[in-house]
């Protein structure tokens, strides 16, 4: 299997898989003190587009999608999977989620 074969898989048979590796929040109390909190990691997210992935994150968290930032690329140090992040701010809390992004394909197209 090589890159050429993967690119021959029709787009409708490819899917992004986002694996959450970091989740944290910053909460400001009434005295203005900032507290950092580790949040539970989200289950893997499968989506055809990054906008669909954003909607899925919003649905899992029960947060209005309009509160979310745009996806931000934060690195690809391992040279294998890019890392992206997204966050939202609601009141005195600001939360951020970081994901590694993988591409899945229908393997029937590779044989």
Helices and strands as residue ranges (DSSP letters): H 3-7, G 11-13, E 14-28, E 34-38, E 45-47, H 50-61, G 65-67, E 72-75, E 83-90, E 93-105, G 107-110
